[in-house]
Amino acid sequence: MARDELELRASSDPALDWGVATAPLAGESASGDTHVVRAFPAGVLVAVIDALGHGAGAAQAARLAADTLAQYAAEPPEELVHRCNHVLRGTRGVVMSLASIDWREHVMTWIGVGDVAGVLMAVPAPGATARLETTLLTRGGIVGAGDTPPARPWKIPLVAGDTLIFATDGIRRDFTAGGTTMRAPQAMAEELLRKYQKGTDDALVLVARYPRETR
């Protein structure tokens, strides 16, 4: 794991159980896929970024977006998209999905621009046998390419054990179709990367589980 990712992990709220698995395109030493998990006083921001293309240029654009999200993590998701759109002008641009979790209200506000997939796997209701899956409805566009894409935030209540998955387009879109094993987040991210990586692009999976105890 890179040093900057270690810093992001160290600064995230320890109450959130999360893990990430990533792999660059074969032949590349740098990945254009990256992530942010950054705490703020009222909650935590979770985001996955996929820069257009691959290699060093993509990695640079993704890092710039990640640094911006980490610096302003407490702001509303739609404002974060606007900030990134401004900062990334002149770069190749990125797509991204992000979720802002409010510890006090037990609510997640998520938003997506482009094709970073988002799925919330809810804890089964009493008497139910299967988890309810909610899919993030992303808006088309590129962050950093002109006007801010018309993304709209969406609020979802959370309960202990709800599990968020973000995956870049280097992961097949059917990654929950086979009945995802609800393991620890890091093991789950590694399993999804291993089973569903396309091998034609950079790939990243982030899994975050809402904690059983919050502040």
Residue, then its C-alpha position, 0 to 999 in steps of 0.5 A: m500500500a502506498r504511503d499516501e493511502l496509509e495516511l488516509r487509512a490512519s486518518s479515517d474513523p476507526a469505527l468504520d470497518w473498510g477494506v480496498a483491493t486494487a490492481p493496475l492494468a497489466g504492464e503499468s506501474a501506476s493506477g488511475d483508480t484510487h480511493v478516499v476514506r476520510a473522517f470529519p467531526a460528524g461522519v466520514l467520507v468514502a469515495v472511489i475515483d477512476a481517471l480516464g485512461h491508465g498509466a501515470g497521467a491517469a494516476q496524477a488526475a486521480r490523486l488530485a481528485a483524491d487530495t481535494l476530496a480529503q481536504y474538504a471531506a465535510e462538505p456536501p457531496e454535490e459541492l465536492v463534485h463541483r470542487c473537483n470539477h474546478v480543480l481537474r480542469g486541464t487534466r484528462g478528468v475522472v469519474m467518481s462515486l462518493a458517500s458521506i456518512d453522518w454518524r448522528e443521523h445514521v444516514m448516507t448521502w451518495i452521489g456518482v458521476g460516470d461509471v463507478a458502480g455503487v451498491l448498498m447491501a442492507v442487513p436483512a429485515p427480521g424474518a427475511t432470508a436475503r439482503l436488499e441491494t440498492t444500486l447507486l444511480t449515477r449521472g453521465g459525465i466527466v469531472g474536470a471536463g467543462d461544466t459541473p456534471p448534473a449529479r444529484p445526491w441521494k440519502i439512505p438510512l443506515v443500520a449496523g451491518d449495512t455494507l457499501i461496495f464501490a467498484t470501478d469499471g475494471i470490475r465486471r458489473d455483475f459482481t454481486a450476482g453470485g451471492t456475495t459472501m459477507r466476509a470482513p470488508q478487506a477479505m470481501a474486497e480482495e475476493l471481488l477483485r479476484k473473481y470479477q476483475k476484467g483484466t482490460d483496465d485498472a481495477l479497484v473495489l472498496v467495501a465499507r461496513y457501517p459500524r455496530e457502535t458509533r460516536 
